[in-house]
Amino acid sequence: MPVLIMGGLALASGVMGAIGQSGQAKAQAMQQQMQQDQANFQNQLKVDSDNRAVLRQRLGQEMTNLSIAKSAGKQMGLQQFYAREALNNARSQLSKNTQEVNAQFMSALSSRGISAKSGTARALLRQNIEATEANSLALRLNGQRQMKDIETNFQNALAQRRNDYIEAQAFIPTTGGIVDASSSALTTGLIQAGLGAASAFASTNFQYGGKGMGLEKFFGGGGGGVPPLLARP
């Protein structure tokens, strides 16, 4: 009986120790998981806060760019309007001046008794027409240059917009790296408990002169000297 009691106590103590170690390993794994979840939560909050700041900055930048574009467009429209008005006025004035010059020319010819169909008259008229065409061409080219300068000024104004946007961050949670050793701790503890119980049984049995029960009986074995756990099916 003492052999049985000592072996049983050793086995029970080993089993309880194995359960305790397994529970401790499980608790450590749960604590590590909680710490990782908490760290991920804090990092998520920080990333969200940073992204909101980026969004506010980008919105302000977009509003500034929109204001620049609207101002540049309005300025270009006004400049183009006044340039076209000036060109139209210049053309109208050129036409009026040409008509006045032609009328004065014809009046001078008539007062001098020169026919408008004469070679001299036709030559002078041709010179006047060529001068008018040259002046008209100059006005048109000058108007084109003004329009081009207005477009260049518009593009230069748009170039003041900033497009160097800061990109939002992507949150990537930390995962893995946590080992739940509760199962292996329980298995190892049970094996050690069995070995400890066998050692206690053998030691106690030796103290009582080997008159106790055999190991196979202690572990539930029957006859034949082979424990059931070791016997082949």
C-alpha positions in Angstrom: 0.0 0.0 0.0 2.7 2.6 0.8 4.2 1.9 -2.6 0.9 2.7 -4.3 0.3 5.8 -2.2 3.8 7.2 -2.9 3.6 6.5 -6.6 0.1 7.9 -6.8 1.1 11.1 -5.0 4.1 11.5 -7.3 1.9 11.0 -10.4 -0.8 13.4 -9.1 1.8 16.1 -8.3 3.3 15.7 -11.7 0.0 15.9 -13.5 -1.0 19.1 -11.5 2.4 20.6 -12.3 1.9 19.8 -16.0 -1.5 21.4 -16.0 -0.1 24.5 -14.2 2.7 24.9 -16.7 0.3 24.5 -19.6 -2.0 27.2 -18.0 1.0 29.5 -17.5 2.1 29.1 -21.1 -1.5 29.7 -22.2 -1.7 32.8 -20.1 1.6 34.1 -21.4 0.5 33.6 -25.0 -2.8 35.4 -24.3 -0.9 38.3 -22.6 1.4 38.6 -25.6 -1.6 38.6 -28.0 -3.3 41.3 -25.9 -0.1 43.4 -25.9 0.1 43.0 -29.7 -3.5 43.9 -30.2 -3.1 47.0 -28.0 0.0 48.1 -30.0 -1.9 47.6 -33.2 -4.8 49.6 -31.9 -2.5 52.5 -30.8 -0.7 52.4 -34.2 -4.0 52.4 -36.0 -5.1 55.5 -34.0 -1.8 57.3 -34.9 -2.0 56.4 -38.6 -5.7 57.6 -38.7 -4.7 60.9 -37.0 -1.8 61.4 -39.4 -4.0 60.7 -42.4 -6.6 63.2 -41.2 -3.8 65.9 -40.9 -2.7 64.9 -44.5 -6.3 65.2 -45.7 -6.7 68.7 -44.1 -3.4 69.8 -45.6 -4.3 68.4 -49.0 -7.7 70.1 -48.9 -6.1 73.4 -48.1 -3.7 73.0 -50.9 -6.5 72.1 -53.3 -8.4 75.3 -52.3 -5.3 77.4 -52.9 -4.8 75.8 -56.3 -8.4 76.4 -57.2 -8.1 80.1 -56.2 -5.0 80.5 -58.3 -6.7 78.9 -61.3 -9.8 81.0 -61.0 -7.8 84.2 -60.6 -5.6 83.4 -63.6 -8.6 82.5 -65.7 -10.3 85.7 -64.8 -7.2 87.8 -65.6 -6.7 86.0 -68.9 -10.3 86.6 -69.9 -10.1 90.3 -69.1 -6.8 90.7 -71.0 -8.1 88.9 -74.0 -11.2 91.0 -74.0 -9.3 94.3 -73.9 -6.8 93.0 -76.5 -9.6 92.1 -79.0 -11.3 95.5 -78.3 -8.0 97.3 -79.0 -7.5 95.3 -82.1 -11.0 96.0 -83.4 -10.6 99.7 -82.6 -7.3 99.8 -84.4 -8.8 98.1 -87.5 -11.7 100.5 -87.5 -9.4 103.4 -87.2 -7.2 102.1 -90.0 -10.2 101.7 -92.3 -11.4 105.2 -91.5 -8.0 106.7 -92.1 -7.7 104.7 -95.4 -11.1 106.1 -96.6 -10.1 109.6 -95.6 -6.8 109.3 -97.4 -8.5 107.9 -100.6 -11.1 110.7 -100.5 -8.4 113.3 -100.2 -6.4 111.7 -102.9 -9.3 111.6 -105.3 -10.2 115.2 -104.4 -6.6 116.3 -105.1 -6.7 114.5 -108.5 -9.9 116.1 -109.4 -8.7 119.6 -108.5 -5.7 119.2 -110.6 -7.6 117.8 -113.6 -6.0 114.4 -113.4 -8.1 111.4 -114.4 -8.4 108.6 -111.8 -7.8 106.1 -114.6 -4.4 107.5 -115.5 -1.3 105.6 -114.9 -0.1 108.0 -112.2 -3.4 107.9 -110.4 -3.5 104.1 -110.5 0.1 103.9 -109.2 -0.6 106.2 -106.3 -3.7 104.2 -105.5 -1.8 100.9 -105.6 0.8 102.3 -103.2 -2.0 103.4 -100.8 -3.7 100.0 -101.0 -0.3 98.2 -100.3 0.3 100.5 -97.3 -3.2 99.7 -96.0 -2.6 96.0 -96.3 0.8 96.2 -94.6 -0.8 98.1 -91.7 -3.6 95.6 -91.5 -1.1 92.7 -91.4 0.9 94.5 -88.7 -2.2 94.9 -86.6 -3.1 91.2 -87.0 0.4 90.0 -86.1 0.5 92.3 -83.1 -2.9 91.0 -81.9 -1.6 87.4 -82.2 1.5 88.3 -80.2 -0.6 89.8 -77.5 -2.9 86.7 -77.3 0.2 84.5 -77.1 1.7 86.7 -74.3 -1.7 86.5 -72.4 -1.7 82.7 -72.7 1.9 82.5 -71.5 1.0 84.7 -68.5 -1.9 82.4 -67.8 0.3 79.3 -67.8 2.9 81.0 -65.6 0.2 81.8 -63.1 -1.0 78.1 -63.1 2.6 77.0 -62.5 2.4 78.6 -59.1 0.0 75.8 -58.0 1.5 73.0 -55.8 0.9 69.4 -56.7 3.4 67.8 -54.3 0.8 66.1 -52.3 1.7 64.0 -49.3 0.3 60.5 -49.6 -1.8 58.9 -46.9 -0.3 56.1 -44.9 -1.5 52.5 -45.1 -1.9 50.8 -41.7 -0.3 47.3 -41.6 -1.0 45.5 -38.4 1.6 43.4 -36.7 0.7 39.7 -36.7 2.3 36.4 -35.7 5.3 35.9 -33.6 3.3 34.6 -30.7 3.9 30.9 -29.7 1.2 29.1 -27.7 3.3 26.5 -25.9 0.5 25.3 -23.7 0.0 22.0 -25.5 3.6 21.1 -25.7 4.0 22.1 -22.0 1.2 19.8 -21.0 2.5 16.9 -23.0 6.0 17.3 -21.7 4.7 17.7 -18.1 2.6 14.6 -18.3 5.6 12.6 -19.6 7.7 13.9 -16.8 4.9 13.1 -14.3 4.8 9.5 -15.5 8.6 9.2 -15.2 8.5 10.8 -11.8 5.8 8.5 -10.6 7.7 5.5 -11.9 10.8 6.6 -10.1 8.9 7.2 -6.9 7.3 3.8 -7.2 10.6 2.0 -7.8 12.3 3.8 -4.9 9.5 3.0 -2.5 9.2 -0.5 -3.7 12.9 -1.0 -3.1 12.6 0.4 0.4 10.0 -2.2 1.2 12.1 -5.0 -0.2 10.4 -5.3 -3.5 7.2 -6.7 -1.9 4.9 -4.1 -3.5 3.1 -4.3 -6.7 4.9 -4.2 -10.1 5.0 -1.2 -12.3 2.6 -2.8 -14.7 0.0 -3.1 -12.0 0.6 0.5 -10.9 -0.1 1.8 -14.4 -3.1 -0.4 -14.8 -1.4 -3.4 -16.5 -2.6 -7.0 -16.2 -0.5 -10.1 -16.3 2.3 -10.9 -18.6 4.6 -8.2 -17.4 3.9 -5.7 -20.2 2.0 -2.4 -19.4 -1.0 -1.9 -21.6 0.3 1.5 -22.8 3.4 -0.3 -24.2 1.7 -3.4 -25.5 1.1 -3.6 -29.3 -2.5 -3.5 -30.4 
